[in-house]
Amino acid sequence: MARLARYFVKDQPQHVIQRGNNREPIFAADDDYQFYLECLHEAADRQGCLIHAYVLMTNHVHLLASPGTEASLPKTLQSVGRRYVQYFNYRYERTGTLWEGRYKATLIDSEQYLLTCMRYIELNPVRAGMVDHPGDYPWSSYGANAVGEANRLITPHLLYRRLGRSAQARQRGYRQLFRGQIGKTDLQAIREATNKAWVLGNDRFKEKVATLAGRRTQPKPRGRPVKKDD
């Protein structure tokens, strides 16, 4: 059975997860993280894929990206995957695949979920118990988005820029978002949509994407259909 094409709307953000095969580590040293980020920057710049947030965990990667064309995101990750696997296999004297099949991606309603998804991504090390604060983890975009650290990989999204008139005001506003926890409903919605490759957003947004894609953007309701007499 042919794989369904991923959902795409020009310049609409997508939450992406790529995991190591069998959940095995894909990073073992600081140089590994650095090389992956270099590969990602070069490929994303070449393919017209804007990166708004990221985190590199030990055995998986999260990205929030806005692709300019339907090929931007797959070509970016294909380039990164090919270069990084060659580097990793050579360095650690291994062979074979590094990734767990296809990357997972979900189209997100930026008005409703963009800033929440950014927080979700950058809070991964905290939820994993690796650090107490996202600013303590060096391999994420938190430093760029929250305190203005130089990071040529990151392109601020319009909604992020609306947090303030100056860079300092935007960073301050962004840090304030981290004072509260992400609600369980939002956590579940992000995880389910990404893992199952559905669209993340309200009904109006899902209907819009469904019309463009010509197919459903969410699972069918569970249970038997209600009879008209009922």
C-alpha positions as CSV (number, residue, x, y, z in Angstrom):
1,M,0.0,0.0,0.0
2,A,1.4,3.4,-1.0
3,R,2.2,5.8,1.8
4,L,0.0,8.9,2.0
5,A,1.7,12.1,1.2
6,R,2.4,14.3,4.2
7,Y,0.1,17.4,4.7
8,F,1.6,20.6,3.3
9,V,0.5,24.3,3.2
10,K,3.1,26.7,2.0
11,D,4.9,28.4,5.0
12,Q,2.7,26.7,7.5
13,P,4.7,25.4,10.5
14,Q,5.2,21.7,11.0
15,H,6.2,19.9,14.2
16,V,8.8,17.2,13.3
17,I,10.2,14.3,15.3
18,Q,13.0,12.0,14.1
19,R,14.0,9.1,16.4
20,G,17.0,6.9,16.5
21,N,16.5,3.3,15.4
22,N,15.2,1.2,18.4
23,R,15.4,4.4,20.4
24,E,19.2,4.1,20.5
25,P,21.4,7.1,20.9
26,I,22.1,9.3,17.9
27,F,24.4,11.7,19.8
28,A,27.3,10.6,22.0
29,A,29.5,13.7,22.2
30,D,29.3,17.5,21.8
31,D,30.9,17.3,18.4
32,D,27.9,15.2,17.3
33,Y,25.4,17.8,18.2
34,Q,27.4,20.5,16.6
35,F,27.8,18.6,13.4
36,Y,24.1,17.8,13.2
37,L,23.2,21.5,13.7
38,E,25.7,22.5,11.0
39,C,24.1,20.0,8.6
40,L,20.6,21.2,9.5
41,H,21.5,24.9,8.9
42,E,23.1,24.3,5.6
43,A,20.3,22.0,4.3
44,A,17.4,24.2,5.6
45,D,19.0,27.3,4.1
46,R,19.5,25.6,0.7
47,Q,16.0,24.2,0.6
48,G,14.0,27.2,1.9
49,C,13.0,25.6,5.2
50,L,12.7,28.1,8.1
51,I,13.5,26.7,11.6
52,H,11.8,28.3,14.5
53,A,12.6,25.9,17.4
54,Y,14.5,22.7,18.0
55,V,15.9,20.4,20.6
56,L,18.4,17.6,20.1
57,M,17.8,14.9,22.7
58,T,20.0,11.8,23.2
59,N,18.0,9.6,20.9
60,H,15.7,11.9,19.0
61,V,15.2,15.3,17.5
62,H,12.3,17.8,17.6
63,L,12.0,20.6,15.1
64,L,9.4,23.4,14.4
65,A,9.8,24.3,10.8
66,S,8.0,26.3,8.1
67,P,8.8,24.8,4.6
68,G,8.6,27.1,1.6
69,T,7.7,24.3,-0.8
70,E,6.4,20.8,-0.6
71,A,9.9,19.5,-1.1
72,S,11.6,21.8,1.4
73,L,11.2,19.7,4.6
74,P,11.8,16.2,3.1
75,K,14.8,17.4,1.2
76,T,16.2,19.1,4.2
77,L,15.9,16.0,6.4
78,Q,17.1,13.8,3.6
79,S,20.3,15.8,3.3
80,V,20.8,16.0,7.0
81,G,20.2,12.3,7.5
82,R,22.5,11.2,4.8
83,R,25.4,13.4,5.9
84,Y,25.0,12.8,9.6
85,V,24.7,9.0,9.3
86,Q,27.9,8.9,7.2
87,Y,29.6,11.0,9.9
88,F,28.2,9.0,12.8
89,N,28.9,5.6,11.3
90,Y,32.5,6.5,10.5
91,R,33.2,8.1,13.9
92,Y,31.8,5.2,15.9
93,E,32.8,2.4,13.5
94,R,29.3,1.2,12.9
95,T,27.2,0.3,9.8
96,G,23.6,0.4,8.9
97,T,20.7,2.7,9.5
98,L,20.6,5.2,12.3
99,W,17.0,6.4,12.0
100,E,13.7,4.8,13.0
101,G,12.0,4.8,9.6
102,R,10.4,8.0,8.3
103,Y,10.3,11.1,10.3
104,K,7.0,12.1,11.9
105,A,5.4,15.4,11.1
106,T,2.2,17.3,11.8
107,L,0.9,20.5,10.3
108,I,0.0,22.9,13.1
109,D,-2.4,25.8,13.4
110,S,0.1,28.5,14.2
111,E,-2.5,30.9,15.8
112,Q,-3.5,28.3,18.3
113,Y,-0.4,26.1,18.8
114,L,2.8,27.8,17.6
115,L,4.0,29.2,20.9
116,T,2.8,26.2,22.8
117,C,4.6,23.9,20.4
118,M,7.8,25.9,20.8
119,R,7.5,25.5,24.6
120,Y,6.8,21.8,24.2
121,I,9.9,21.3,22.2
122,E,12.3,23.4,24.4
123,L,10.9,21.8,27.6
124,N,11.7,18.3,26.5
125,P,14.9,18.1,28.6
126,V,13.0,19.2,31.6
127,R,10.3,16.7,31.2
128,A,13.0,14.0,30.7
129,G,14.6,15.0,34.0
130,M,17.9,16.0,32.4
131,V,17.8,19.6,33.6
132,D,15.7,21.7,36.0
133,H,15.3,24.6,33.5
134,P,15.3,24.7,29.7
135,G,18.1,27.3,29.8
136,D,20.4,24.8,31.3
137,Y,20.3,22.5,28.3
138,P,22.7,23.6,25.5
139,W,21.2,21.8,22.5
140,S,17.9,23.6,22.0
141,S,16.7,26.9,20.6
142,Y,15.7,28.2,24.1
143,G,18.8,30.3,24.4
144,A,18.0,32.1,21.1
145,N,14.3,32.6,21.7
146,A,14.4,33.4,25.4
147,V,17.6,35.3,26.0
148,G,18.8,36.3,22.5
149,E,21.8,34.1,22.1
150,A,23.2,34.2,18.6
151,N,21.9,31.3,16.6
152,R,22.0,31.5,12.8
153,L,19.7,28.4,12.5
154,I,16.7,30.2,14.0
155,T,14.3,32.3,12.1
156,P,11.7,34.0,14.4
157,H,8.1,33.3,13.3
158,L,5.7,36.2,12.9
159,L,3.7,35.2,16.0
160,Y,6.9,35.2,18.1
161,R,7.8,38.7,16.7
162,R,4.4,39.9,17.9
163,L,5.4,39.3,21.5
164,G,7.1,42.7,21.6
165,R,8.4,45.6,19.6
166,S,12.0,45.0,20.5
167,A,14.1,41.9,20.7
168,Q,14.4,42.3,24.5
169,A,10.6,42.7,24.8
170,R,10.0,39.6,22.7
171,Q,12.5,37.6,24.8
172,R,11.0,38.8,28.0
173,G,7.5,37.9,26.8
174,Y,8.7,34.5,25.7
175,R,10.3,33.7,29.0
176,Q,7.0,34.6,30.8
177,L,5.3,31.8,28.8
178,F,7.5,29.3,30.6
179,R,6.2,30.3,34.1
180,G,3.2,28.1,33.6
181,Q,3.0,24.5,32.7
182,I,1.6,23.2,29.4
183,G,-1.9,21.9,30.0
184,K,-2.5,18.1,29.8
185,T,-5.0,18.7,27.0
186,D,-2.4,20.5,24.9
187,L,0.3,18.0,25.7
188,Q,-1.9,15.1,24.6
189,A,-3.1,16.9,21.5
190,I,0.5,17.7,20.4
191,R,1.7,14.1,21.0
192,E,-1.2,12.4,19.4
193,A,-1.2,14.6,16.3
194,T,2.5,14.3,15.7
195,N,2.8,10.5,16.4
196,K,-0.2,9.7,14.2
197,A,0.6,12.4,11.5
198,W,-2.8,14.2,11.9
199,V,-3.2,17.9,11.7
200,L,-3.0,19.9,14.9
201,G,-5.5,22.8,15.2
202,N,-9.2,23.7,15.6
203,D,-12.0,22.3,13.4
204,R,-11.9,25.2,11.0
205,F,-8.2,24.8,10.4
206,K,-8.5,21.1,9.9
207,E,-11.3,21.6,7.4
208,K,-9.2,24.1,5.5
209,V,-6.3,21.6,5.3
210,A,-8.6,18.7,4.4
211,T,-10.0,20.7,1.5
212,L,-6.5,21.5,0.2
213,A,-5.3,18.0,0.7
214,G,-8.4,16.2,-0.5
215,R,-8.5,13.8,2.5
216,R,-9.3,13.6,6.2
217,T,-7.0,15.4,8.7
218,Q,-8.2,13.7,11.8
219,P,-9.3,10.2,12.8
220,K,-12.9,9.2,12.4
221,P,-15.1,9.3,15.6
222,R,-15.0,6.1,17.6
223,G,-18.1,4.0,17.9
224,R,-21.0,3.2,15.6
225,P,-22.6,6.0,13.6
226,V,-25.7,7.5,15.1
227,K,-28.9,6.5,13.3
228,K,-31.1,9.3,12.0
229,D,-34.1,8.2,14.1
230,D,-32.0,8.7,17.2
